[in-house]
Every structure is written in C-alpha cells, then in structure tokens.
C-alpha cells in the first residue's frame, strides 16, 4: 500500500547536515568544486547537445528514425537506470575512484562517439557515455557534500543545482555552433580535452579521507547488488526497444510484444531480487511512499515531454523548415530561459499555494504549449508556429521539475535522502528516454529524412505533439492526487530545484 508522507519535510539535500565547525575546512575545496561541476556540466550538456545535431548526424551516417531515437535514448537510459548503482559503487569502492573511473569512461566514449562511422557504433558509444555518467554524477555529489558543511554546503549545492539548467541551455546552443562551424563530430570531441584536464586536476587535488573531513567516520561499505542493477536497466531498455519497434511493425507484431513482455518480466524479477538480497539496490519500502511515487511520476512526465519536444522541434525545424543547426540552436535558447523562469516562479507558487495547484497549473501550461505546437505545417515559420507553443510549454514544464523534486523529498528521513534523490534523478533520465521513444513511435514516417522525391508528411509531428499534451494533462491529474497536500514548511527553508 502506498503511504502518504507528511506535507512538511526537509529541503532537498540528499545527505545529512552535520553542523558547522566540526573540523578544519578541506583545503582547495572551492577549486575542487569547480572541477566537479565542470564534469557534471559535460554530462548535462550531452543530454541536449545532440538534439540540434540530430538531422546532420542522421544524414552523415544514413540513420533511420529508429537509430536516431536510440542515439538520444541510449545515453539517458544508461545514465538513469545505473545512477543508483553508481552511488552504491562510490560508497563501496571509494567516491574519488568512482568519479575518476566514470570520467575516464565518459571521455573515452565521447571520443568513440565522435569517431563513429555507423549507427551501431554511435549508439554503443552513447550507451557507454551513459555508464560513465552514472558512475561520475553520484560520486561527485557525495564528494561535494563531504567537503562542505553548514552555510558553505548550501552555497556549494546551489552552484551544483545551477549546473542543470545552464547545462541544458548551453547544450542546445553549443550543438548548433559546433555542428555548423566544425562539424557534428565535435559535439563529442569537445568533451575529450575538458575531460582529460578535469581528470588530471581532480586526481592531484582531491584527497579522499578515510573518515569524514569534519570528524565523522565514513559510511560502512555495502554490496552493489549487480542483479538488481541488471534488471533495473533491462526493464526500461526492453520497454524502449519495443516502443521503437512498434513504429515500423505495429503493436501486434511479435518483435514488439516480446520485448514489452520481457520488460514486465524484468520488472517482476527486479522486485523479487530486491526482496531477497541482503543489501538491495532499492529498499522496496521506500517505493511505498506516496510523495515519492507522485514526485517520480511527475518527473517522468516533465522530463519526457520536454526532451521529446526538443527532439521533435529539432527535426521539424531542420528537416521540414530547412533551418541550419545554428539557427535551430538560437530558437532553442529562449526556451531554456523559459524553463528557468518557470522553475523560479513555481517555487513561489508552491510556497504560497502548495504542490498540487502548482503542478496542475504547470502541466496545464505544458499541455497548452504542446497543443499549440500540434498545429505546425510544412510551410510554417519557426518564430510564429514553433516558438510560442515551445515557450508556453517550457514555462509549465519548468514548474513541473520543481514540483517533482521538492514533493518527492518532503518528509523523507535523513537516512533515506540519498536513495530518494537518486530515484528522482533516475526518473528524470528515464523519462527523457521513454518520452523520445513514445513520440518517435507516434510521429512515424514524419521522422524520415526524406530519402526519395517526396518529403515526409508533417501530420506525424502534429500527432506526436498531441501525445505530449495528453501526457501533460495526465501528469496534472496525477499531481493533483499523489503530490502532498498543503504547502512546504517555511521553517525548512526556501523551495528550490536541484
């Protein structure tokens, strides 16, 4: 049975606060923070940087719509489904070691992605990037929370939180600039020198102590539950594969039904494994909390609709309207600003009126924006037909991210904050992967690159945007039912998004 947590709870920090003045400050901690944030910045940029370059990549490597879909989802799928395992591995084998390992894997996979000569090589390299990101990101977050204490920790976490919005915004513009000036391969090559410099500097600067730097002993090392991690990755992977196959073969095909059935089986095996192992990857009792279930579903919807809209608009603007990658990136830039504004204003709405009204308003705006986008035409204009709906939806979805994160973390005991935060972040990445798979299936032949004399129809884009509107309205209903009643406790500090 799903249990509802009390509406008031601690602010979203996935670790305990240990108080101030418990020991000498960690030397060179701010320089180390800058390096860790730079690494996280690369991970976030790579979620969005490929969206603007997709048509160019598809033309250069002769990729079909299914392969284009996997070029986006392979990264977010592996990133999201392995995040919790990455956090556990950092606890078990050392956070510095996992950070450096993840950065090395991510950087090497970025090089291979840029060198790819076919769809299979690109998709495999993108999946490897996701594995590296899943090892790096939770280790970096844990290192930051162990280096700082008190008000300094709040400032450090504020810097870390800002990386998400700025990375997504910078990614779409960087994708356009690099694709137009140096070629699409440089959206991956750019990671290599930056990753190498960060690796060398962190290896020298960061001295991971055996005990907490403020005098607290380190957490006991735990097992990593590989069976739980495998089934947690396989279930969404098979689901996405089945959805992508449905585009070409229909939902009644064996090639679709078998992976979908496999996803259900893997989900069941995951539950059985987590019940039987001594140290589970995810304690199932945590999943019974109503706030987490509601926040997780809202996060899935917000991330899925937003990244799907990026995916669809990039292909529409370049393949249908004929815009360059650079001009497409410039169209996306005000959208990134709108997401940030939506997140900022929603924090005030939540404080005044509560989570449920904020989520309902935010996702209603998301649905309105998607419906406006569903009117795109073959001879439409970027600034008249695309941008208005894109901006309206972005403001609403920005609010959805804040509602999801803050509600899921409300009322969470200190000992469960890390796990809960990891689950919310997992929903963010998996939502992106699932959303792109769904809209690619709905859009159908409209995502074809136009091989042959006839251009692909635009009606598939319209249908896909309608699907985004339906998902947004469903999230508004879910938010009104499962998110906490009332408002956050003012004594716990301001509401903000990570």
C-alpha positions in Angstrom: 0.0 0.0 0.0 1.2 3.5 -0.8 1.8 5.5 2.3 1.5 9.3 2.3 4.3 11.3 3.9 3.5 14.4 5.9 3.3 17.5 3.8 6.2 19.2 5.6 9.7 17.9 5.5 13.3 18.8 5.0 14.6 20.7 2.0 16.0 18.7 -0.9 19.5 17.8 0.3 20.4 14.2 -0.3 22.6 13.9 2.7 22.5 14.8 6.4 23.8 18.2 7.6 26.4 17.7 10.2 26.5 21.2 11.6 29.2 23.8 11.4 32.7 24.0 12.8 33.2 20.3 13.3 36.7 20.2 11.9 39.2 22.1 9.8 38.0 23.0 6.3 39.1 20.9 3.4 41.9 22.6 1.6 41.3 23.6 -2.0 37.7 22.7 -1.7 36.4 25.5 -3.9 38.8 24.7 -6.7 37.8 21.0 -6.4 34.1 22.1 -6.5 34.7 24.0 -9.8 36.3 20.8 -11.3 33.4 18.6 -10.2 30.9 21.0 -11.5 32.7 21.1 -14.8 32.4 17.4 -15.1 28.7 17.4 -14.3 28.3 20.2 -16.8 29.6 17.9 -19.5 27.1 15.2 -18.5 24.1 17.6 -18.7 25.2 19.2 -21.9 25.3 15.8 -23.6 21.6 15.2 -22.8 20.6 18.1 -25.1 23.6 18.8 -27.3 22.8 16.0 -29.7 19.2 17.2 -30.3 20.2 20.1 -32.5 22.7 18.0 -34.4 20.4 15.0 -35.0 19.4 15.8 -38.6 23.0 16.3 -39.5 24.1 13.2 -37.8 21.3 11.2 -39.4 22.3 12.4 -42.9 26.0 11.8 -42.4 25.6 8.3 -41.0 22.5 7.4 -43.0 20.5 6.7 -39.8 16.8 5.8 -39.9 14.3 7.2 -37.3 14.8 4.2 -35.0 18.5 4.8 -34.9 18.1 8.5 -34.4 15.8 7.7 -31.4 18.5 5.4 -29.9 21.2 8.0 -30.4 19.3 10.1 -27.8 17.8 7.4 -25.6 20.9 5.1 -25.2 22.7 7.8 -23.2 19.7 8.8 -20.9 18.7 5.1 -20.5 22.1 4.0 -19.2 22.6 7.2 -17.2 19.3 7.0 -15.4 19.0 3.2 -14.8 22.5 2.9 -13.4 22.6 6.1 -11.2 21.7 4.3 -8.0 24.2 1.5 -8.7 26.8 4.3 -9.4 26.1 5.8 -6.0 26.4 2.4 -4.3 29.6 1.7 -6.0 31.0 5.0 -4.8 30.1 4.1 -1.2 31.7 0.6 -1.6 34.9 1.3 -3.6 35.6 5.0 -2.9 34.0 8.1 -4.3 37.2 9.6 -5.8 37.9 6.3 -7.5 34.4 6.0 -9.0 34.4 9.7 -10.1 37.7 9.2 -12.0 36.5 5.9 -13.4 33.3 7.4 -14.6 35.0 10.4 -16.1 37.5 8.2 -17.9 34.7 6.0 -19.3 32.7 9.1 -20.3 35.6 10.8 -22.0 36.7 7.7 -23.9 33.2 7.0 -25.0 32.9 10.6 -26.2 35.9 10.1 -28.4 34.4 6.9 -29.8 31.1 8.7 -30.4 32.9 11.3 -32.5 34.7 8.7 -34.5 31.6 6.6 -35.1 31.1 5.6 -38.8 27.7 4.0 -38.4 24.6 3.8 -36.3 25.6 0.8 -34.2 29.0 2.3 -33.2 27.3 5.6 -32.3 24.6 4.0 -30.2 27.1 1.8 -28.4 29.3 4.7 -27.6 26.4 6.8 -26.4 25.4 3.9 -24.1 29.0 3.8 -22.7 28.8 7.6 -22.1 25.7 6.9 -20.0 27.5 4.3 -18.0 30.3 6.7 -17.3 27.9 9.5 -16.3 26.1 7.1 -13.9 29.4 6.4 -12.1 30.5 10.0 -12.1 27.5 12.1 -11.1 26.5 10.5 -7.7 30.2 10.3 -6.7 30.7 14.0 -7.4 27.6 14.9 -5.5 28.8 12.8 -2.5 32.3 14.3 -2.6 30.8 17.9 -2.5 28.6 17.1 0.4 31.5 15.6 2.3 33.8 18.6 1.6 31.5 21.4 2.8 29.5 22.0 5.9 26.9 24.5 7.2 26.3 27.6 5.0 29.2 26.7 2.7 27.4 23.4 1.9 24.3 25.3 0.9 26.3 27.6 -1.4 28.1 24.6 -2.9 24.8 22.7 -3.5 23.3 25.9 -5.0 26.2 26.0 -7.6 25.7 22.3 -8.3 21.9 22.9 -8.8 22.5 25.7 -11.2 24.5 23.4 -13.5 21.4 21.5 -14.5 19.6 24.5 -16.1 22.7 26.2 -17.5 24.0 22.9 -19.0 20.7 22.2 -20.8 20.6 25.8 -22.1 24.2 25.7 -23.2 23.9 22.3 -24.8 21.3 23.3 -27.4 23.3 26.4 -28.4 26.7 24.5 -28.4 25.2 21.8 -30.6 24.2 24.4 -33.2 27.5 26.3 -33.1 29.8 23.2 -33.3 27.7 21.4 -35.9 27.7 24.5 -38.2 31.3 25.5 -37.7 33.4 22.4 -37.1 31.0 19.5 -37.9 28.7 17.3 -35.8 31.6 15.1 -34.5 32.8 18.0 -32.4 29.8 17.9 -30.2 31.5 14.8 -28.8 35.2 15.6 -29.4 34.8 18.8 -27.2 34.4 16.5 -24.2 37.8 14.9 -24.6 40.3 17.7 -23.7 38.0 19.1 -21.0 37.6 15.6 -19.5 41.3 15.0 -19.6 42.1 18.2 -17.8 39.5 17.6 -15.1 40.7 14.1 -14.6 44.3 15.2 -14.1 43.4 18.0 -11.8 41.0 16.0 -9.6 43.5 13.2 -9.4 46.0 15.6 -7.9 43.8 18.0 -5.8 41.3 15.6 -4.2 42.5 13.7 -1.2 39.6 11.4 -0.2 40.0 10.8 3.6 39.2 7.5 5.3 36.9 9.4 7.7 34.6 12.3 7.1 36.6 15.6 6.9 34.6 17.1 9.7 35.3 14.3 12.1 32.7 11.8 11.2 33.5 8.3 10.3 32.9 7.2 6.7 29.8 5.1 5.9 30.3 1.4 6.0 30.9 -0.1 2.7 28.0 -2.0 1.2 27.4 -4.5 -1.6 26.4 -3.2 -5.0 23.6 -5.7 -5.9 24.6 -6.3 -9.6 21.4 -8.5 -10.2 19.2 -5.6 -9.1 21.2 -3.2 -11.3 20.9 -5.5 -14.3 17.2 -6.0 -14.1 16.6 -2.3 -13.4 18.4 -1.5 -16.6 16.9 -4.3 -18.7 13.3 -3.4 -17.9 13.2 0.1 -19.3 15.6 -0.9 -22.1 13.3 -3.6 -23.3 10.3 -1.3 -23.0 12.0 1.4 -25.1 13.1 -1.2 -27.7 9.5 -2.4 -28.0 8.2 1.1 -28.5 10.8 1.9 -31.1 9.9 -1.4 -33.0 6.2 -0.5 -32.9 6.8 2.4 -35.2 7.7 0.0 -38.1 5.9 -3.2 -37.2 2.8 -2.2 -35.2 2.0 -3.2 -31.6 0.6 -6.6 -32.7 4.0 -7.7 -34.0 6.0 -10.4 -32.2 9.1 -8.1 -32.4 7.1 -5.6 -30.3 5.2 -7.9 -28.0 8.2 -10.0 -26.9 10.3 -7.0 -25.7 7.3 -5.5 -23.9 6.7 -8.8 -22.2 10.3 -9.0 -21.4 10.2 -5.6 -19.7 7.3 -6.7 -17.5 9.2 -9.9 -16.6 12.4 -8.0 -15.8 10.4 -5.6 -13.6 9.0 -8.6 -11.7 12.4 -10.2 -11.3 13.8 -6.8 -10.0 11.2 -6.8 -7.3 11.9 -10.4 -6.4 15.7 -9.7 -6.3 15.3 -6.7 -4.1 13.2 -8.6 -1.6 15.8 -11.5 -1.4 19.2 -9.9 -1.3 20.8 -8.8 1.9 21.7 -5.3 0.8 19.2 -4.3 -2.0 19.9 -1.6 -4.5 16.5 -0.1 -3.7 14.6 -0.8 -0.5 11.1 -1.5 -1.7 9.6 0.1 1.4 10.9 3.4 0.1 8.8 3.0 -3.0 5.6 2.8 -1.0 5.8 6.5 0.0 3.1 8.4 -1.7 5.1 11.6 -2.1 7.9 9.7 -3.9 5.5 7.9 -6.2 3.8 11.1 -7.1 7.0 13.1 -7.5 8.6 10.3 -9.5 5.7 10.1 -11.9 5.6 13.9 -12.3 9.3 13.9 -13.0 8.9 11.2 -15.6 6.3 13.2 -17.4 8.1 16.6 -17.2 11.4 15.2 -18.5 9.7 13.0 -21.1 7.6 15.8 -22.6 10.4 18.4 -22.5 13.1 16.2 -24.1 10.6 14.9 -26.6 9.7 18.4 -27.6 13.4 19.2 -28.1 13.7 16.1 -30.2 10.6 16.8 -32.4 11.3 20.5 -32.8 14.9 19.9 -33.9 13.9 17.6 -36.6 10.9 19.8 -37.7 13.0 23.0 -37.8 15.8 21.4 -39.8 14.2 18.8 -42.0 10.9 20.5 -42.7 11.7 24.2 -42.5 15.3 23.8 -43.6 16.9 25.8 -40.8 20.6 25.4 -40.1 21.8 23.8 -36.9 23.0 27.2 -35.6 19.6 28.9 -36.3 17.9 25.9 -34.6 20.1 26.3 -31.5 19.2 30.0 -31.4 15.5 29.2 -31.5 16.0 26.8 -28.5 17.9 29.4 -26.4 14.8 31.4 -25.2 13.2 28.1 -24.4 16.0 27.3 -22.0 15.4 30.7 -20.3 11.7 30.0 -20.1 12.4 26.7 -18.3 14.5 28.6 -15.7 11.8 31.2 -15.3 9.1 28.6 -14.8 11.2 26.8 -12.2 11.8 30.1 -10.4 8.2 31.3 -10.3 6.9 27.8 -9.4 8.9 27.8 -6.2 7.0 30.9 -5.1 3.6 29.3 -6.1 4.4 26.2 -4.2 5.3 28.3 -1.1 2.0 30.2 -1.3 -0.5 27.7 -2.6 1.1 24.2 -2.3 2.3 21.5 -4.6 -1.0 20.4 -6.1 -2.1 23.7 -7.5 1.4 24.4 -8.8 1.6 21.1 -10.6 -1.9 21.4 -12.1 -1.1 24.9 -13.4 2.3 23.9 -14.7 1.2 20.8 -16.6 -1.8 22.6 -17.9 0.5 25.2 -19.5 2.6 22.3 -20.8 -0.5 20.8 -22.5 -1.4 24.2 -24.0 2.1 24.6 -25.3 2.0 21.1 -26.9 -1.4 21.8 -28.5 -0.1 25.0 -30.0 2.8 23.0 -31.4 0.4 20.4 -32.9 -0.6 23.0 -35.5 2.8 23.0 -37.3 2.6 23.0 -41.1 5.0 22.1 -43.9 5.3 25.8 -44.8 5.2 27.2 -41.2 7.6 29.6 -39.5 9.9 29.0 -36.6 9.1 32.2 -34.8 5.3 32.1 -35.4 4.4 28.4 -35.2 7.1 26.8 -33.1 8.4 29.3 -30.6 5.1 30.5 -29.0 4.0 27.0 -28.0 7.5 26.0 -27.2 7.8 28.9 -24.7 4.5 28.3 -23.1 5.2 24.6 -22.6 8.7 25.3 -21.3 7.4 27.6 -18.5 5.0 24.9 -17.4 7.4 22.0 -17.5 10.0 24.1 -15.6 7.4 24.3 -12.9 6.8 20.5 -13.1 10.5 19.8 -12.4 10.4 21.8 -9.2 7.1 20.2 -8.1 8.5 16.7 -8.7 11.8 17.2 -6.9 10.6 19.1 -3.8 7.5 17.0 -3.2 9.4 13.7 -3.5 11.9 14.9 -1.0 9.4 16.2 1.5 9.1 14.3 4.7 12.0 12.0 3.9 14.1 10.7 6.8 17.7 11.7 6.7 18.9 8.2 6.2 16.7 7.8 3.0 17.6 11.2 1.4 20.4 9.8 -0.8 18.3 6.9 -2.1 15.2 9.2 -2.7 17.3 11.8 -4.5 18.8 9.0 -6.7 15.4 7.7 -7.6 14.1 11.1 -8.6 17.2 11.7 -10.8 16.6 8.2 -12.2 13.1 9.2 -13.2 14.5 12.4 -14.8 16.8 10.4 -17.2 14.4 7.5 -17.8 11.6 10.0 -18.5 13.7 11.5 -21.3 14.4 8.1 -22.8 10.9 6.9 -22.6 9.4 10.2 -23.9 11.6 10.2 -27.0 10.7 6.6 -27.7 7.0 7.3 -27.4 6.9 10.4 -29.6 9.1 8.7 -32.2 6.6 5.9 -32.5 3.7 8.3 -32.7 5.4 10.5 -35.3 6.0 7.6 -37.6 7.2 8.3 -41.1 7.3 12.1 -40.4 10.8 11.4 -38.9 12.1 10.0 -42.1 14.8 12.1 -43.6 13.2 12.3 -47.0 15.0 9.7 -49.0 13.3 9.9 -52.3 11.4 12.6 -54.2 8.5 13.0 -51.8 9.1 14.8 -48.5 7.7 13.0 -45.4 4.3 14.1 -44.1 4.1 16.7 -41.3 1.0 15.1 -39.7 3.1 12.8 -37.6 4.6 15.8 -35.8 1.1 17.1 -35.1 0.1 13.7 -33.6 3.3 13.5 -31.5 2.7 16.9 -30.0 -0.9 15.9 -29.2 0.6 12.9 -27.4 2.8 15.3 -25.4 -0.4 17.3 -24.5 -2.1 14.1 -23.3 0.9 13.1 -21.1 0.9 16.6 -19.6 -2.8 16.5 -18.8 -2.3 13.1 -17.2 0.6 14.5 -15.1 -1.7 17.3 -14.0 -4.2 14.8 -12.7 -1.5 12.7 -11.0 0.0 15.7 -9.4 -3.5 16.7 -8.0 -3.9 13.2 -6.5 -0.5 12.0 -5.4 1.5 15.1 -4.5 1.4 16.2 -0.9 -1.5 18.3 0.3 -0.7 21.8 1.7 2.5 23.8 1.4 6.1 23.2 2.4 7.1 24.0 6.0 8.6 27.6 5.9 11.0 26.6 8.7 12.7 24.2 6.4 14.0 27.0 4.1 13.1 28.1 0.6 11.9 25.7 -2.1 14.3 25.3 -4.9 15.1 22.8 -7.6 18.1 20.6 -8.0 
